[in-house]
């Protein structure tokens, strides 16, 4: 397992449903539900929704948490690097919520947001920190999964997203390897 690379476990981008980056918030909600339903029926292995630009190049992914985040535009004004609540400083997060007036009126214009907000406005810039190179070892992936609490990572070849490394797939391989050791026997 030490010699495994991201390429060995990645899922190619063709395995995922895609949505245009100019699609509306509502379109993304519907597409996510459709991807989930196809996954539950066994029609799709993956339920992650990739976002493509006008040339078909993958620019990111969108999840339900991204949609909820998109309801509150003030998150854009906050420093994306803040991890205070992760390290026991929840009081700082509460103060930020008050300072930035987070969730004061997110549902007031929900219907308008659903049609006016484009997917590209909802995708966080932090996704750039969720990428590894196709030749990177799994040690780098483990670090990104653990520290960033990501459920998947972009796999890059040059500057292009060619696949995703999904945490559950990596975990399954780790589990298999540990069982092969015969430790519990």
Secondary structure, 3 states (H helix, E strand, C coil): CCCCEHHHHCEEHHHCEEEECCCEHHHHHHHHHHHHHHHHCCCCCCCCEEEECCCCCEEEEECHHHHHHHHCHHHHHCCCCCCHHHHCCHHHHHHHHHHCCCCCCCCCCHHHHHHHCEHHHHCCHHHHHHEEECCCEHHHHHHHHHHHCCCEEEEEECCEEEEEEEHHHHHHHHHHHHHHCCCCC
